[in-house]
């Protein structure tokens, strides 16, 4: 009996210790799991917050620059002379949305892109009552397009961006708001009916017709700019949701083999000195705009073939990636007899050496700009560093205080 008690006691103690250990382990595990779930919940909140932040309103300058790449100037010739308007690429087929009145009765259609390239287009659809049309430009295929939003119904007061070529000034941007909705009217001498349009405060002038109306908060196209008051202080845009199905139908049913691409972009180009001067000024402005937005690939695409042989893309990017803001202090343009332009640009490049020292590098850049394969290109680019100015952090602070 005594022997049995001696055996039972150790067994009892072993079982007690085992049960106690399991209980402690269970309690610890539950506490750990609650803590882990709490951490996971926090992580979900962080991830969701990051996702929300990534969906926040894009920078205005970025929205405009990205949109400008797909906005074109539309020029036509016909029995009533030349006409000018705007349009925008919306798919990978190179299809350009514009107004019907821009291409009505046109015998030749040309588009000029944001990088000053000229192409022939073919009309693949045109409205009889609705003031919309679709042009196909094969050279613009597979380059993306503006994102169209057919589900967004803007509210009165929403901020908008209108992009177009008023009076031939390509890629002009005007900012405004939706000031009214469901506006309907007719235009004297026109067969087009304008129903349920957005009324906008952005300035719309001759040449803006057919350009995109972009919703500021989403950066997407919500309408086609189509009409304005005679004073130009009030515009009207056709909601894209009203006509999108028709645009898709025209695009899907177009037969490339039957399309008529009449016209010669080289013959149509007006190389008069004043026109060439305007185009060169635009190209230089666009070149430095892309550099300041760090869109080096687009800037590189403006170079001619020989210059791209001289500089590979990484080499070209290396020239400018160290620069912060680039400010031009002077630009001189001279047109020669060969219809090339010699351009000299003085510019200041902000270079951050370290956290305390910033330098301004003063450059003189000489450009030769002319036509290559019927397209305006930077044929030559030579940079010369003239001097450097060093700024300390204290100087920057004093300058800010002043």
KOLKOLDREN-224264 format. One record per residue (C-alpha): residue number from 0; x, y, z. Coordinates in steps of 0.02 Angstrom, whole numbers, always signed. Each point is the difference from the previous one (the first is absolute). Layout:
<rs>
R   nr      xx      yy      zz
R  NUM       X       Y       Z
...
</rs>
This chain:
<rs>
R   nr      xx      yy      zz
R    0      +0      +0      +0
R    1    +140    +119     +46
R    2     +86     -45    -163
R    3    -159     +43     -97
R    4     -11    +171     +84
R    5    +182     +34     -46
R    6     -43     -34    -182
R    7    -163     +99      -4
R    8     +75    +160     +75
R    9    +133     +27    -137
R   10    -128     -41    -133
R   11    -123    +126     +74
R   12    +135    +134      +8
R   13     +51     -36    -180
R   14    -181     +14     -60
R   15     -23    +160    +101
R   16    +155     +78     -74
R   17     -55     -54    -175
R   18    -175     +75     +23
R   19     +73    +160     +72
R   20    +122     +14    -145
R   21    -135     -27    -128
R   22    -110    +130     +84
R   23    +139    +128      +2
R   24     +39     -38    -181
R   25    -183     +21     -47
R   26     -11    +168     +90
R   27    +162     +61     -79
R   28     -54     -57    -173
R   29    -167     +91     +14
R   30     +86    +159     +56
R   31    +128     -14    -141
R   32    -138     -32    -126
R   33     -97    +153     +58
R   34    +157    +106     -13
R   35     +40     -72    -171
R   36    -176     +34     -61
R   37     +13    +176     +69
R   38    +162     +27     -95
R   39     -75     -75    -157
R   40    -147    +117     +15
R   41    +118    +147     +15
R   42     +94     -60    -153
R   43    -162     -12     -96
R   44     -37    +180     +49
R   45    +172     +53     -58
R   46     -16     -93    -165
R   47    -174     +71     -28
R   48     +63    +174     +41
R   49    +143     -20    -124
R   50    -122     -61    -132
R   51    -111    +149     +35
R   52    +148    +118      -7
R   53     +51     -73    -168
R   54    -175     +36     -65
R   55      +0    +180     +61
R   56     -11    +144    -122
R   57    +148      +3    -117
R   58    +112    +150     -12
R   59     -79    +126    -121
R   60    +159     +21    -101
R   61     +16    -189     -20
R   62    -180     -18     -58
R   63     +24    +137    -130
R   64    +166     -67     -63
R   65     -65    -178     -15
R   66    -155     +62     -91
R   67     +96    +111    -121
R   68     +89    -152     -71
R   69    -165     -62     -70
R   70     -80    +166     -49
R   71     +22     +50    -182
R   72     -32    +149    -110
R   73    -116     -42    -145
R   74     +20     +95    -164
R   75    -107     -28    -154
R   76     -10     +63    -178
R   77    -156      +0    -107
R   78    -109     +98    -119
R   79     -25    +135    +132
R   80    +185     +21     +41
R   81     +95     -54    +153
R   82     -70     -38    +171
R   83     +84     -32    +167
R   84     -57     -88    +157
R   85     +55    -123    +132
R   86     -19    -184     +39
R   87     +67    -137    +111
R   88     +55    -181     -19
R   89    -101    -119    +107
R   90     +53    -176     -51
R   91    +144    -105     -69
R   92     -65      +8    -179
R   93     +53    +181     -20
R   94    -179     +63      -1
R   95     -23    +186     +34
R   96    -162     +70     +70
R   97     -50    +172     -61
R   98    -153    +103     -50
R   99     -93     -31    -162
R  100      +4    +185     -44
R  101    +191      -5      +5
R  102     +13    -130    -141
R  103    -164     +32     -91
R  104     +24     +10    -191
R  105    +187     -33     +21
R  106     +93     -73    -148
R  107    +162     -16     +99
R  108     +25     -24    +188
R  109    +163     +26     +93
R  110     +44     -15    +183
R  111    +146     +78     +91
R  112     +56     -86    +160
R  113     +71     +76    +158
R  114    +178     -32     -61
R  115     -34     +98    -160
R  116     -20    -152    -114
R  117    -122     +10    -147
R  118    -102    -147     -67
R  119    -141     -30    -123
R  120    -164     -64     +73
R  121    -156     -83     -70
R  122    -177     +35     +60
R  123     -78    -164     +59
R  124    -158     +73     +74
R  125     -94    +164      +4
R  126    -164     +47     +83
R  127    -148     +72     -94
R  128     -87     +76    +150
R  129    +128     -22    +139
R  130    +156    +106     -20
R  131    +124    -143     +12
R  132    +122     -83    -119
R  133    +139    -130      +4
R  134    +163      +6     -96
R  135    +123    -144     -20
R  136    +187     +35      -5
R  137    +101    -162     -19
R  138    +161     +81     +63
R  139     -83     +33    +168
R  140     -49    -182     +28
R  141     +71     -97    +148
R  142     +51    +158     +92
R  143    -142      +2    +125
R  144    -130    +136     +20
R  145     -98    +102    +124
R  146    -104     -96    +126
R  147    -185     +26     -29
R  148    -120      -7    +147
R  149    -179     -35     -54
R  150     -63     -38    +175
R  151     +49    +163     +83
R  152    -137    +130     +10
R  153     +81    +161     +61
R  154     -84    +116    +122
R  155     -24    +184     -28
R  156    +154     +83     +73
R  157    +120    -142     -44
R  158    +169     +59     -64
R  159     +40     -37    -182
R  160    +143     +21    -125
R  161     -27     +42    -184
R  162    +142     -32    -124
R  163      +3     +52    -182
R  164     +75    +111    -134
R  165     -92    +167      +8
R  166     +49    +111    -146
R  167    +134    -128     -46
R  168     +92     +12    +167
R  169     +25    -185     +27
R  170     -28     -85    +169
R  171     -73    +152     +85
R  172     -71     -40    +172
R  173    -144     +89     +85
R  174     -63     -37    +175
R  175    -177     +21     +61
R  176    -151     -84     +77
R  177    -162     -83     -52
R  178    -119    +148     +15
R  179    -156     -85     -66
R  180     -71    -163     -67
R  181    -133     -58    -123
R  182     +21    +152    -112
R  183     -83     -13    -172
R  184      +4    +122    -146
R  185     +20     +18    -189
R  186    +126     +98    -101
R  187     -56    +108    -146
R  188     +54     -74    -167
R  189     +42    -169     +76
R  190     -91    -166     -16
R  191     +71     -65    +163
R  192    -106     -18    +156
R  193     +77     +35    +169
R  194     -93     -85    +141
R  195     +38     -29    +185
R  196    +172     +81      -8
R  197    +114     +50    +142
R  198     +21    +188     +19
R  199    +178     +47     +53
R  200     +90    +157     +54
R  201    +163     -44     -90
R  202     +36    +115    -147
R  203     -44     -85    -166
R  204     +52     +84    -162
R  205     +16     -41    -185
R  206    +111    -153     -14
R  207     -51     -74    +167
R  208    -140     -99     -82
R  209     +24    -187     +16
R  210    +123      +8    +144
R  211     -25     -99    +161
R  212     -83     +61    +158
R  213     +92     -82    +144
R  214     -68     -24    +175
R  215    +128     +76    +117
R  216     -15    -124    +143
R  217      +9    -158    -106
R  218    +104     +58    -148
R  219    -122     -86    -119
R  220     -95     +64    -153
R  221    -183     +35     +35
R  222     -50    +105    -151
R  223     +46     +75    -169
R  224     +17    +190      -9
R  225    -117     +55    -138
R  226     -68    +177     +10
R  227     +18    +167     +87
R  228     -85    +167     +18
R  229     +58    +139    -115
R  230     +92     +79    +145
R  231     +93    -163     +31
R  232     -29      +8    +188
R  233    -119    -148      +5
R  234     +23    -168     -85
R  235    -106    -154     -32
R  236     +58    -181      -7
R  237     -85    -159     -61
R  238      +1    -133    +137
R  239    +104    -145     -61
R  240    -127    -124     +70
R  241    -128     +59    -129
R  242    +107     -42    -151
R  243    +124    -133     +58
R  244     -97    -148     -71
R  245      -1     +81    -172
R  246    +186     +33      +8
R  247     +29    -183     +41
R  248    -111     -54    -145
R  249     +93    +110    -124
R  250    +166     -63     +64
R  251     -49    -184      -3
R  252     -79      +4    -173
R  253    +133    +104     -90
R  254     +86     -94    -141
R  255    +180     +57     -14
R  256     +13     -60    -180
R  257    -142    +114     -52
R  258     +56    +156     +92
R  259     +56    +148    -103
R  260    +158     +84     +61
R  261      +6    +140    -126
R  262    +127    +136     +24
R  263    +185     +27     +16
R  264     +56     +64    +172
R  265    +161     +64     -77
R  266     -92     +96    -135
R  267    -126     +67    +124
R  268    +132     +62    +120
R  269     +11    +188      -2
R  270    +187     +32     +13
R  271     -15    +188     -10
R  272    +121     +79    +122
R  273    -134     +63    +119
R  274     -87    -170      +7
R  275    +165     -92     +23
R  276     +48    +123    +137
R  277    -161     -39     +93
R  278     +28    -187     -16
R  279    +181     +13     +58
R  280     -50    +104    +151
R  281    -131    -130     +43
R  282    +125    -144     -17
R  283    +128     +85    +112
R  284    -133     +39    +131
R  285     -59    -180      -4
R  286    +178     -67     +13
R  287     +37     +96    +160
R  288    -173     -36     +70
R  289     +32    -187     -15
R  290    +170     +19     +83
R  291     -73     +94    +148
R  292    -131    -137     +20
R  293    +140    -130     -11
R  294     -81     -79    -151
R  295    +168     -33     -81
R  296     -66    -130    -121
R  297    -116    +126     -84
R  298    +139    +130      -5
R  299    +115    -129     -80
R  300    -132     -40    -132
R  301     +13    +180     -62
R  302    +179     -31     -58
R  303     +37     -42    -182
R  304     +73    -168     -49
R  305    +181     +58     -11
R  306     -11     +80    +171
R  307     -72    -160     +72
R  308    +149     -91     -72
R  309    +113    +128     +85
R  310     -88     -20    +167
R  311     -78    -162     +60
R  312    -152     +25    +111
R  313     +98     -37    +162
R  314    +133    +125     -53
R  315    -130    +132     -40
R  316     -89     -30    +164
R  317    +164     +15     +94
R  318     +22    +176     -69
R  319    -158     +63     +85
R  320     -47    -117    +141
R  321    +114     +93    +123
R  322     -94    +162     -33
R  323    -145     +56    +105
R  324     -99    +144     -71
R  325     +64     +71    -164
R  326     -35    +184     -32
R  327     +32     +80    -168
R  328     +66    +177      +9
R  329     +13     +34    -188
R  330     -46     -83    -165
R  331     +56     +58    -172
R  332     -64     -76    -163
R  333     +63     +30    -175
R  334     -73     -77    -159
R  335    +125     -35    -139
R  336     -24     -23    -187
R  337      -6    -190     +15
R  338    -156     +18    +109
R  339     +94     -57    +153
R  340      -2     +96    +163
R  341    +152     +41    +105
R  342     -54     +17    +181
R  343    +106     +61    +146
R  344     -68     -26    +176
R  345     +76     +67    +160
R  346     -63    -100    +148
R  347     +29     -20    +187
R  348      -1    -175     +70
R  349     -25     -27    +186
R  350    +121    -135     +61
R  351     -12     -68    +178
R  352    +176     -49     +53
R  353     -48     -52    +176
R  354    -124     +47    +137
R  355     +89    +165     +35
R  356     +70     +55    -169
R  357     -94     +34    -160
R  358     +78     +62    -161
R  359     -71     +88    -151
R  360     +83     -55    -161
R  361     -11    +127    -140
R  362      -8     -81    -173
R  363      -3     +59    -178
R  364     -81    -128    -115
R  365      +4     +14    -189
R  366    -136     -92     -97
R  367     -23     -30    -185
R  368    -182     -36     -36
R  369     -68     -54    -168
R  370    -100    -129     -95
R  371     +49    -183      -5
R  372    -115    -118     -95
R  373    -129    +140      -7
R  374      +3     +19    +190
R  375     +73    +144    +102
R  376    +144     -64    +106
R  377    +149     +58    +102
R  378    +136     -42    -125
R  379    +144     +55    +110
R  380     +25     +45    +182
R  381    +159     +69     +78
R  382     +13     +52    +183
R  383    +133    +110     +78
R  384     +19     +30    +187
R  385     +35    +186     +22
R  386     +15     +15    +189
R  387     -59     -63    +169
R  388     -75     +94    +146
R  389      +3     -82    +171
R  390    -138     +32    +127
R  391      +9     -47    +183
R  392    -152     -52    +100
R  393     +12    +164     +98
R  394      -9    +101    -160
R  395    -154     -98     -55
R  396     -84     +32    +169
R  397     +40    +186      -9
R  398     -66      +8    -177
R  399    -161     -84     +57
R  400     -19    +121    +148
R  401     +21    +150    -113
</rs>
